[in-house]
Amino acid sequence: MEMRNLIILGLLGLTACQSTEKTTSKETYRIVYNVWHDRENDDYEVFSMKPDGTDRQNISNWEGVDWVYYAYDDKVYFISDRDTTHRMYFLYEMDAFGQNVRKVSDQRLNDSWLSSRKNGSELIVDPRVPGDSAFHIIDLNGKLVFKLYTNLAYYNDPFFSPDGSEVVFRGATKKFKKESGYLDELYIIGANGSGLKKITEYPKNDTLSEWYQYHAGPPFWEPTRNIITYNSVQDGYSSLFMTDPTGKEPKRITPDTLYAAWHAWSPDGQWITFDGYPREYEGDRDFDIYLMEYETGNISRLTSDSTYQQGPVFVRVKE
């Protein structure tokens, strides 16, 4: 409760009267996130809440795997195995309250973050296509617009640049994590497939990360500052880092008291929501949802349940 109270006054201010162009009203946006609802039956549900942690609702209500990966405006994009075999994923959309559910594409997908460009009219996804190795850019009806080849053995978690001309993604020269020499880094490539470049370099003297942990986690390209944020396990724990499109020296932006992982920015660039847990509770790794004000670094803990709660995103509530 102490952490939750750190910025409650700031949140109340957002609700009450701030009206500047850069303000995100907590009545206008909700945070949508994933909950490991039933571990025994491998049931993941999508929940929605206000940015102060109140009014939590299960908005997917499906006994299987539903997982939100992205939101644009008032649309929540999630993968699901509903209407198919367990853990065979397809892309769906819904609103912040679980209404207007629609299947976007009949193309099976890999387990991967995604994003959009052109005012949300095109999405970039990681399809599961035997014998092919490309990201797909699709329209909102699932029609293929372009195949984007990275020519890397491993590629995942694509995110468009603010103008849609480039894509940042996780990549590696080895295909599998257990392969000798596997090291996931962030790369940028033109949306037309040109100009591949690596923008992160995992510290060579850091030997504390396990084979299954992120060296460079799913990126988010924040448009108001033109920075790229991602999580990385360094010095034995995961933090959020920021860099720029040139690969400027990364800067840690979350405190060393927290294990911080998957994250998303508010549309105004003022807030970051992420999942994690206090490092002092290393033995009890139930992830909760946090909210951080970027400029001040103040953090509030929004949930404190015993279930895993991960992968939060901001979604607009239509009035």
Contacts in CASP RR format, 6 or more apart in sequence:
PFRMAT RR
TARGET T0000
AUTHOR 0000-0000-0000
METHOD contacts of the structure
MODEL  1
MEMRNLIILGLLGLTACQSTEKTTSKETYRIVYNVWHDRENDDYEVFSMK
PDGTDRQNISNWEGVDWVYYAYDDKVYFISDRDTTHRMYFLYEMDAFGQN
VRKVSDQRLNDSWLSSRKNGSELIVDPRVPGDSAFHIIDLNGKLVFKLYT
NLAYYNDPFFSPDGSEVVFRGATKKFKKESGYLDELYIIGANGSGLKKIT
EYPKNDTLSEWYQYHAGPPFWEPTRNIITYNSVQDGYSSLFMTDPTGKEP
KRITPDTLYAAWHAWSPDGQWITFDGYPREYEGDRDFDIYLMEYETGNIS
RLTSDSTYQQGPVFVRVKE
1 304 0 8 1.000
3 290 0 8 1.000
3 299 0 8 1.000
3 300 0 8 1.000
3 301 0 8 1.000
4 300 0 8 1.000
4 301 0 8 1.000
4 302 0 8 1.000
4 304 0 8 1.000
5 300 0 8 1.000
6 298 0 8 1.000
6 299 0 8 1.000
6 300 0 8 1.000
7 291 0 8 1.000
7 293 0 8 1.000
7 296 0 8 1.000
7 298 0 8 1.000
7 299 0 8 1.000
7 300 0 8 1.000
8 52 0 8 1.000
8 300 0 8 1.000
10 293 0 8 1.000
11 26 0 8 1.000
11 51 0 8 1.000
11 52 0 8 1.000
11 291 0 8 1.000
11 300 0 8 1.000
14 23 0 8 1.000
14 24 0 8 1.000
14 25 0 8 1.000
14 26 0 8 1.000
14 51 0 8 1.000
15 25 0 8 1.000
15 26 0 8 1.000
15 27 0 8 1.000
15 52 0 8 1.000
18 25 0 8 1.000
22 224 0 8 1.000
22 268 0 8 1.000
22 269 0 8 1.000
22 270 0 8 1.000
23 268 0 8 1.000
23 270 0 8 1.000
24 266 0 8 1.000
24 267 0 8 1.000
24 268 0 8 1.000
24 269 0 8 1.000
24 270 0 8 1.000
24 271 0 8 1.000
24 314 0 8 1.000
26 50 0 8 1.000
26 51 0 8 1.000
26 52 0 8 1.000
27 50 0 8 1.000
27 317 0 8 1.000
28 316 0 8 1.000
28 317 0 8 1.000
28 319 0 8 1.000
29 51 0 8 1.000
29 266 0 8 1.000
29 267 0 8 1.000
29 314 0 8 1.000
29 315 0 8 1.000
29 316 0 8 1.000
29 317 0 8 1.000
30 48 0 8 1.000
30 49 0 8 1.000
30 50 0 8 1.000
30 51 0 8 1.000
30 96 0 8 1.000
30 314 0 8 1.000
30 315 0 8 1.000
30 317 0 8 1.000
31 48 0 8 1.000
31 49 0 8 1.000
31 50 0 8 1.000
31 51 0 8 1.000
31 53 0 8 1.000
31 273 0 8 1.000
31 289 0 8 1.000
31 291 0 8 1.000
31 302 0 8 1.000
31 312 0 8 1.000
31 313 0 8 1.000
31 314 0 8 1.000
31 315 0 8 1.000
32 46 0 8 1.000
32 47 0 8 1.000
32 48 0 8 1.000
32 59 0 8 1.000
32 68 0 8 1.000
32 71 0 8 1.000
32 76 0 8 1.000
32 96 0 8 1.000
32 312 0 8 1.000
32 313 0 8 1.000
32 314 0 8 1.000
32 315 0 8 1.000
33 46 0 8 1.000
33 47 0 8 1.000
33 48 0 8 1.000
33 49 0 8 1.000
33 68 0 8 1.000
33 273 0 8 1.000
33 275 0 8 1.000
33 289 0 8 1.000
33 309 0 8 1.000
33 310 0 8 1.000
33 311 0 8 1.000
33 312 0 8 1.000
33 313 0 8 1.000
34 44 0 8 1.000
34 45 0 8 1.000
34 46 0 8 1.000
34 47 0 8 1.000
34 66 0 8 1.000
34 67 0 8 1.000
34 68 0 8 1.000
34 309 0 8 1.000
34 310 0 8 1.000
34 311 0 8 1.000
35 44 0 8 1.000
35 45 0 8 1.000
35 46 0 8 1.000
35 47 0 8 1.000
35 58 0 8 1.000
35 305 0 8 1.000
35 307 0 8 1.000
35 308 0 8 1.000
35 309 0 8 1.000
36 43 0 8 1.000
36 44 0 8 1.000
36 307 0 8 1.000
36 308 0 8 1.000
36 309 0 8 1.000
36 310 0 8 1.000
37 43 0 8 1.000
37 44 0 8 1.000
37 45 0 8 1.000
37 58 0 8 1.000
37 307 0 8 1.000
38 63 0 8 1.000
41 63 0 8 1.000
41 64 0 8 1.000
42 64 0 8 1.000
42 65 0 8 1.000
42 86 0 8 1.000
42 87 0 8 1.000
43 63 0 8 1.000
43 64 0 8 1.000
43 65 0 8 1.000
44 64 0 8 1.000
44 65 0 8 1.000
44 66 0 8 1.000
44 67 0 8 1.000
45 58 0 8 1.000
45 60 0 8 1.000
45 61 0 8 1.000
45 62 0 8 1.000
45 66 0 8 1.000
46 58 0 8 1.000
46 59 0 8 1.000
46 60 0 8 1.000
46 66 0 8 1.000
46 67 0 8 1.000
46 68 0 8 1.000
46 76 0 8 1.000
46 78 0 8 1.000
46 98 0 8 1.000
47 56 0 8 1.000
47 57 0 8 1.000
47 58 0 8 1.000
47 59 0 8 1.000
47 309 0 8 1.000
48 56 0 8 1.000
48 57 0 8 1.000
48 59 0 8 1.000
48 96 0 8 1.000
48 97 0 8 1.000
48 98 0 8 1.000
48 315 0 8 1.000
49 55 0 8 1.000
49 56 0 8 1.000
49 57 0 8 1.000
49 289 0 8 1.000
49 302 0 8 1.000
49 303 0 8 1.000
51 271 0 8 1.000
51 273 0 8 1.000
51 291 0 8 1.000
51 302 0 8 1.000
51 314 0 8 1.000
52 302 0 8 1.000
53 289 0 8 1.000
53 302 0 8 1.000
53 303 0 8 1.000
56 303 0 8 1.000
57 97 0 8 1.000
59 76 0 8 1.000
59 94 0 8 1.000
59 96 0 8 1.000
59 97 0 8 1.000
59 98 0 8 1.000
60 66 0 8 1.000
60 78 0 8 1.000
60 80 0 8 1.000
60 94 0 8 1.000
60 98 0 8 1.000
62 80 0 8 1.000
62 82 0 8 1.000
64 80 0 8 1.000
64 81 0 8 1.000
64 82 0 8 1.000
64 86 0 8 1.000
65 79 0 8 1.000
65 80 0 8 1.000
65 81 0 8 1.000
65 86 0 8 1.000
65 87 0 8 1.000
65 89 0 8 1.000
66 78 0 8 1.000
66 79 0 8 1.000
66 80 0 8 1.000
66 82 0 8 1.000
67 78 0 8 1.000
67 79 0 8 1.000
67 80 0 8 1.000
67 89 0 8 1.000
67 111 0 8 1.000
68 76 0 8 1.000
68 77 0 8 1.000
68 78 0 8 1.000
68 311 0 8 1.000
68 313 0 8 1.000
69 77 0 8 1.000
69 78 0 8 1.000
69 79 0 8 1.000
69 112 0 8 1.000
69 113 0 8 1.000
69 114 0 8 1.000
69 313 0 8 1.000
70 76 0 8 1.000
70 77 0 8 1.000
70 113 0 8 1.000
70 114 0 8 1.000
70 115 0 8 1.000
70 116 0 8 1.000
70 123 0 8 1.000
70 313 0 8 1.000
71 77 0 8 1.000
71 264 0 8 1.000
71 313 0 8 1.000
71 314 0 8 1.000
71 315 0 8 1.000
72 116 0 8 1.000
72 120 0 8 1.000
73 120 0 8 1.000
73 315 0 8 1.000
73 316 0 8 1.000
74 95 0 8 1.000
74 96 0 8 1.000
74 315 0 8 1.000
74 316 0 8 1.000
74 317 0 8 1.000
74 318 0 8 1.000
75 93 0 8 1.000
75 94 0 8 1.000
75 95 0 8 1.000
75 120 0 8 1.000
75 315 0 8 1.000
76 93 0 8 1.000
76 94 0 8 1.000
76 95 0 8 1.000
76 96 0 8 1.000
76 98 0 8 1.000
76 313 0 8 1.000
76 315 0 8 1.000
77 91 0 8 1.000
77 92 0 8 1.000
77 93 0 8 1.000
77 104 0 8 1.000
77 114 0 8 1.000
77 123 0 8 1.000
78 91 0 8 1.000
78 92 0 8 1.000
78 93 0 8 1.000
78 94 0 8 1.000
79 89 0 8 1.000
79 90 0 8 1.000
79 91 0 8 1.000
79 92 0 8 1.000
79 109 0 8 1.000
79 111 0 8 1.000
80 89 0 8 1.000
80 90 0 8 1.000
80 92 0 8 1.000
81 87 0 8 1.000
81 88 0 8 1.000
81 89 0 8 1.000
81 90 0 8 1.000
82 92 0 8 1.000
83 90 0 8 1.000
83 103 0 8 1.000
84 90 0 8 1.000
88 108 0 8 1.000
89 108 0 8 1.000
89 109 0 8 1.000
89 110 0 8 1.000
89 111 0 8 1.000
89 128 0 8 1.000
90 103 0 8 1.000
90 104 0 8 1.000
90 105 0 8 1.000
90 106 0 8 1.000
90 107 0 8 1.000
90 108 0 8 1.000
90 109 0 8 1.000
91 103 0 8 1.000
91 104 0 8 1.000
91 105 0 8 1.000
91 107 0 8 1.000
91 109 0 8 1.000
91 114 0 8 1.000
91 123 0 8 1.000
91 125 0 8 1.000
91 142 0 8 1.000
92 101 0 8 1.000
92 102 0 8 1.000
92 103 0 8 1.000
92 104 0 8 1.000
93 100 0 8 1.000
93 101 0 8 1.000
93 102 0 8 1.000
93 104 0 8 1.000
94 100 0 8 1.000
94 101 0 8 1.000
94 102 0 8 1.000
95 315 0 8 1.000
95 318 0 8 1.000
96 315 0 8 1.000
96 316 0 8 1.000
96 317 0 8 1.000
104 123 0 8 1.000
104 138 0 8 1.000
104 140 0 8 1.000
104 141 0 8 1.000
104 142 0 8 1.000
105 125 0 8 1.000
105 138 0 8 1.000
105 141 0 8 1.000
105 142 0 8 1.000
106 142 0 8 1.000
107 125 0 8 1.000
107 127 0 8 1.000
107 128 0 8 1.000
107 129 0 8 1.000
107 136 0 8 1.000
107 138 0 8 1.000
107 142 0 8 1.000
108 127 0 8 1.000
108 128 0 8 1.000
108 129 0 8 1.000
109 125 0 8 1.000
109 126 0 8 1.000
109 127 0 8 1.000
109 128 0 8 1.000
110 126 0 8 1.000
110 127 0 8 1.000
110 128 0 8 1.000
110 156 0 8 1.000
112 125 0 8 1.000
112 126 0 8 1.000
112 156 0 8 1.000
112 157 0 8 1.000
112 158 0 8 1.000
113 156 0 8 1.000
113 157 0 8 1.000
113 158 0 8 1.000
113 159 0 8 1.000
113 218 0 8 1.000
114 123 0 8 1.000
114 124 0 8 1.000
114 125 0 8 1.000
114 126 0 8 1.000
114 158 0 8 1.000
115 123 0 8 1.000
115 124 0 8 1.000
115 158 0 8 1.000
115 159 0 8 1.000
115 160 0 8 1.000
115 221 0 8 1.000
116 122 0 8 1.000
116 123 0 8 1.000
116 124 0 8 1.000
116 160 0 8 1.000
117 124 0 8 1.000
117 160 0 8 1.000
117 163 0 8 1.000
117 164 0 8 1.000
117 191 0 8 1.000
118 164 0 8 1.000
120 140 0 8 1.000
121 139 0 8 1.000
121 140 0 8 1.000
122 137 0 8 1.000
122 138 0 8 1.000
122 139 0 8 1.000
122 140 0 8 1.000
122 145 0 8 1.000
123 137 0 8 1.000
123 138 0 8 1.000
123 139 0 8 1.000
123 140 0 8 1.000
124 135 0 8 1.000
124 136 0 8 1.000
124 137 0 8 1.000
124 138 0 8 1.000
124 148 0 8 1.000
124 158 0 8 1.000
124 159 0 8 1.000
124 160 0 8 1.000
124 167 0 8 1.000
125 135 0 8 1.000
125 136 0 8 1.000
125 138 0 8 1.000
125 158 0 8 1.000
126 135 0 8 1.000
126 136 0 8 1.000
126 155 0 8 1.000
126 156 0 8 1.000
126 157 0 8 1.000
126 158 0 8 1.000
127 134 0 8 1.000
127 135 0 8 1.000
127 136 0 8 1.000
132 147 0 8 1.000
133 149 0 8 1.000
133 150 0 8 1.000
133 155 0 8 1.000
134 147 0 8 1.000
134 148 0 8 1.000
134 149 0 8 1.000
134 150 0 8 1.000
135 147 0 8 1.000
135 148 0 8 1.000
135 150 0 8 1.000
135 155 0 8 1.000
135 158 0 8 1.000
135 167 0 8 1.000
135 169 0 8 1.000
136 144 0 8 1.000
136 145 0 8 1.000
136 146 0 8 1.000
136 147 0 8 1.000
136 148 0 8 1.000
137 144 0 8 1.000
137 145 0 8 1.000
137 146 0 8 1.000
137 147 0 8 1.000
137 148 0 8 1.000
137 191 0 8 1.000
138 144 0 8 1.000
138 145 0 8 1.000
139 145 0 8 1.000
146 191 0 8 1.000
146 192 0 8 1.000
148 158 0 8 1.000
148 167 0 8 1.000
148 189 0 8 1.000
148 191 0 8 1.000
148 192 0 8 1.000
148 193 0 8 1.000
149 193 0 8 1.000
150 169 0 8 1.000
150 171 0 8 1.000
150 187 0 8 1.000
150 189 0 8 1.000
150 193 0 8 1.000
150 196 0 8 1.000
151 196 0 8 1.000
152 171 0 8 1.000
152 172 0 8 1.000
152 173 0 8 1.000
152 187 0 8 1.000
152 196 0 8 1.000
153 172 0 8 1.000
153 173 0 8 1.000
153 174 0 8 1.000
153 175 0 8 1.000
154 170 0 8 1.000
154 171 0 8 1.000
154 172 0 8 1.000
154 173 0 8 1.000
154 174 0 8 1.000
154 175 0 8 1.000
154 176 0 8 1.000
154 182 0 8 1.000
154 184 0 8 1.000
155 169 0 8 1.000
155 170 0 8 1.000
155 171 0 8 1.000
156 169 0 8 1.000
156 170 0 8 1.000
156 171 0 8 1.000
156 218 0 8 1.000
157 169 0 8 1.000
157 170 0 8 1.000
157 217 0 8 1.000
157 218 0 8 1.000
157 219 0 8 1.000
158 167 0 8 1.000
158 168 0 8 1.000
158 169 0 8 1.000
159 167 0 8 1.000
159 168 0 8 1.000
159 169 0 8 1.000
159 218 0 8 1.000
159 219 0 8 1.000
159 220 0 8 1.000
159 221 0 8 1.000
160 166 0 8 1.000
160 167 0 8 1.000
160 191 0 8 1.000
160 221 0 8 1.000
161 167 0 8 1.000
161 168 0 8 1.000
161 188 0 8 1.000
161 191 0 8 1.000
161 221 0 8 1.000
161 245 0 8 1.000
162 221 0 8 1.000
162 223 0 8 1.000
162 226 0 8 1.000
164 191 0 8 1.000
165 190 0 8 1.000
165 191 0 8 1.000
166 188 0 8 1.000
166 189 0 8 1.000
166 190 0 8 1.000
166 191 0 8 1.000
166 245 0 8 1.000
167 188 0 8 1.000
167 189 0 8 1.000
167 190 0 8 1.000
167 191 0 8 1.000
168 186 0 8 1.000
168 187 0 8 1.000
168 188 0 8 1.000
168 199 0 8 1.000
168 219 0 8 1.000
168 221 0 8 1.000
168 228 0 8 1.000
168 245 0 8 1.000
169 186 0 8 1.000
169 187 0 8 1.000
169 189 0 8 1.000
169 219 0 8 1.000
170 184 0 8 1.000
170 185 0 8 1.000
170 186 0 8 1.000
170 187 0 8 1.000
170 216 0 8 1.000
170 217 0 8 1.000
170 218 0 8 1.000
170 219 0 8 1.000
171 184 0 8 1.000
171 185 0 8 1.000
171 186 0 8 1.000
171 187 0 8 1.000
171 216 0 8 1.000
172 182 0 8 1.000
172 183 0 8 1.000
172 184 0 8 1.000
172 185 0 8 1.000
173 181 0 8 1.000
173 183 0 8 1.000
174 180 0 8 1.000
174 181 0 8 1.000
174 182 0 8 1.000
174 183 0 8 1.000
175 182 0 8 1.000
176 182 0 8 1.000
177 184 0 8 1.000
177 211 0 8 1.000
177 212 0 8 1.000
178 211 0 8 1.000
182 211 0 8 1.000
183 202 0 8 1.000
183 215 0 8 1.000
184 214 0 8 1.000
184 215 0 8 1.000
184 216 0 8 1.000
184 217 0 8 1.000
185 198 0 8 1.000
185 199 0 8 1.000
185 200 0 8 1.000
185 201 0 8 1.000
185 202 0 8 1.000
185 215 0 8 1.000
185 216 0 8 1.000
186 198 0 8 1.000
186 199 0 8 1.000
186 200 0 8 1.000
186 216 0 8 1.000
186 217 0 8 1.000
186 219 0 8 1.000
186 228 0 8 1.000
186 230 0 8 1.000
186 243 0 8 1.000
187 196 0 8 1.000
187 197 0 8 1.000
187 198 0 8 1.000
187 199 0 8 1.000
188 196 0 8 1.000
188 197 0 8 1.000
188 199 0 8 1.000
188 245 0 8 1.000
189 195 0 8 1.000
189 196 0 8 1.000
189 197 0 8 1.000
190 196 0 8 1.000
199 228 0 8 1.000
199 243 0 8 1.000
199 245 0 8 1.000
199 246 0 8 1.000
199 247 0 8 1.000
200 215 0 8 1.000
200 216 0 8 1.000
200 230 0 8 1.000
200 232 0 8 1.000
200 243 0 8 1.000
200 247 0 8 1.000
200 250 0 8 1.000
202 215 0 8 1.000
202 216 0 8 1.000
202 232 0 8 1.000
202 234 0 8 1.000
203 234 0 8 1.000
206 234 0 8 1.000
206 235 0 8 1.000
206 236 0 8 1.000
208 233 0 8 1.000
208 234 0 8 1.000
208 235 0 8 1.000
208 236 0 8 1.000
209 215 0 8 1.000
209 233 0 8 1.000
209 234 0 8 1.000
209 236 0 8 1.000
210 233 0 8 1.000
213 233 0 8 1.000
213 238 0 8 1.000
214 230 0 8 1.000
214 231 0 8 1.000
214 232 0 8 1.000
214 233 0 8 1.000
214 238 0 8 1.000
214 261 0 8 1.000
215 232 0 8 1.000
215 233 0 8 1.000
216 230 0 8 1.000
216 232 0 8 1.000
217 230 0 8 1.000
217 231 0 8 1.000
217 232 0 8 1.000
218 230 0 8 1.000
218 231 0 8 1.000
218 262 0 8 1.000
219 228 0 8 1.000
219 229 0 8 1.000
219 230 0 8 1.000
220 228 0 8 1.000
220 229 0 8 1.000
220 230 0 8 1.000
220 263 0 8 1.000
220 264 0 8 1.000
220 265 0 8 1.000
221 227 0 8 1.000
221 228 0 8 1.000
222 228 0 8 1.000
222 229 0 8 1.000
222 265 0 8 1.000
222 269 0 8 1.000
224 268 0 8 1.000
224 269 0 8 1.000
225 269 0 8 1.000
226 244 0 8 1.000
226 245 0 8 1.000
227 242 0 8 1.000
227 243 0 8 1.000
227 244 0 8 1.000
228 242 0 8 1.000
228 243 0 8 1.000
228 244 0 8 1.000
228 245 0 8 1.000
229 240 0 8 1.000
229 241 0 8 1.000
229 242 0 8 1.000
229 253 0 8 1.000
229 263 0 8 1.000
229 265 0 8 1.000
229 272 0 8 1.000
230 240 0 8 1.000
230 241 0 8 1.000
230 243 0 8 1.000
231 238 0 8 1.000
231 239 0 8 1.000
231 240 0 8 1.000
231 241 0 8 1.000
231 260 0 8 1.000
231 261 0 8 1.000
231 262 0 8 1.000
231 263 0 8 1.000
231 274 0 8 1.000
232 238 0 8 1.000
232 239 0 8 1.000
232 241 0 8 1.000
232 250 0 8 1.000
234 252 0 8 1.000
235 256 0 8 1.000
237 256 0 8 1.000
237 259 0 8 1.000
237 279 0 8 1.000
238 259 0 8 1.000
238 260 0 8 1.000
238 261 0 8 1.000
238 276 0 8 1.000
239 252 0 8 1.000
239 253 0 8 1.000
239 254 0 8 1.000
239 256 0 8 1.000
239 258 0 8 1.000
239 259 0 8 1.000
239 260 0 8 1.000
240 252 0 8 1.000
240 253 0 8 1.000
240 254 0 8 1.000
240 260 0 8 1.000
240 263 0 8 1.000
240 272 0 8 1.000
240 274 0 8 1.000
241 250 0 8 1.000
241 251 0 8 1.000
241 252 0 8 1.000
241 253 0 8 1.000
242 250 0 8 1.000
242 251 0 8 1.000
242 253 0 8 1.000
243 249 0 8 1.000
243 250 0 8 1.000
243 251 0 8 1.000
253 272 0 8 1.000
253 294 0 8 1.000
253 297 0 8 1.000
254 260 0 8 1.000
254 274 0 8 1.000
254 292 0 8 1.000
254 299 0 8 1.000
255 299 0 8 1.000
256 279 0 8 1.000
257 278 0 8 1.000
257 279 0 8 1.000
257 280 0 8 1.000
258 276 0 8 1.000
258 277 0 8 1.000
258 278 0 8 1.000
258 279 0 8 1.000
258 290 0 8 1.000
258 299 0 8 1.000
259 276 0 8 1.000
259 277 0 8 1.000
259 278 0 8 1.000
259 279 0 8 1.000
259 282 0 8 1.000
259 285 0 8 1.000
260 274 0 8 1.000
260 275 0 8 1.000
260 276 0 8 1.000
260 290 0 8 1.000
261 274 0 8 1.000
261 275 0 8 1.000
261 276 0 8 1.000
261 287 0 8 1.000
261 310 0 8 1.000
261 311 0 8 1.000
262 274 0 8 1.000
262 275 0 8 1.000
262 310 0 8 1.000
262 311 0 8 1.000
262 312 0 8 1.000
263 272 0 8 1.000
263 273 0 8 1.000
263 274 0 8 1.000
263 275 0 8 1.000
263 311 0 8 1.000
263 312 0 8 1.000
264 272 0 8 1.000
264 273 0 8 1.000
264 274 0 8 1.000
264 311 0 8 1.000
264 312 0 8 1.000
264 313 0 8 1.000
264 314 0 8 1.000
265 271 0 8 1.000
265 272 0 8 1.000
265 314 0 8 1.000
266 272 0 8 1.000
266 273 0 8 1.000
266 314 0 8 1.000
267 314 0 8 1.000
267 316 0 8 1.000
269 294 0 8 1.000
270 293 0 8 1.000
270 294 0 8 1.000
270 295 0 8 1.000
271 291 0 8 1.000
271 292 0 8 1.000
271 293 0 8 1.000
271 294 0 8 1.000
271 314 0 8 1.000
272 291 0 8 1.000
272 292 0 8 1.000
272 294 0 8 1.000
273 289 0 8 1.000
273 290 0 8 1.000
273 291 0 8 1.000
273 292 0 8 1.000
273 302 0 8 1.000
273 312 0 8 1.000
273 313 0 8 1.000
273 314 0 8 1.000
274 289 0 8 1.000
274 290 0 8 1.000
274 292 0 8 1.000
274 311 0 8 1.000
274 312 0 8 1.000
275 287 0 8 1.000
275 288 0 8 1.000
275 289 0 8 1.000
275 290 0 8 1.000
275 309 0 8 1.000
275 310 0 8 1.000
275 311 0 8 1.000
275 312 0 8 1.000
276 287 0 8 1.000
276 288 0 8 1.000
276 290 0 8 1.000
276 310 0 8 1.000
277 284 0 8 1.000
277 285 0 8 1.000
277 286 0 8 1.000
277 287 0 8 1.000
277 288 0 8 1.000
286 305 0 8 1.000
286 306 0 8 1.000
286 307 0 8 1.000
286 308 0 8 1.000
286 309 0 8 1.000
287 308 0 8 1.000
287 309 0 8 1.000
287 310 0 8 1.000
288 301 0 8 1.000
288 302 0 8 1.000
288 303 0 8 1.000
288 304 0 8 1.000
288 305 0 8 1.000
288 309 0 8 1.000
289 301 0 8 1.000
289 302 0 8 1.000
289 303 0 8 1.000
289 309 0 8 1.000
289 310 0 8 1.000
289 312 0 8 1.000
290 299 0 8 1.000
290 300 0 8 1.000
290 301 0 8 1.000
290 302 0 8 1.000
291 299 0 8 1.000
291 300 0 8 1.000
291 302 0 8 1.000
292 298 0 8 1.000
292 299 0 8 1.000
292 300 0 8 1.000
293 299 0 8 1.000
303 309 0 8 1.000
END
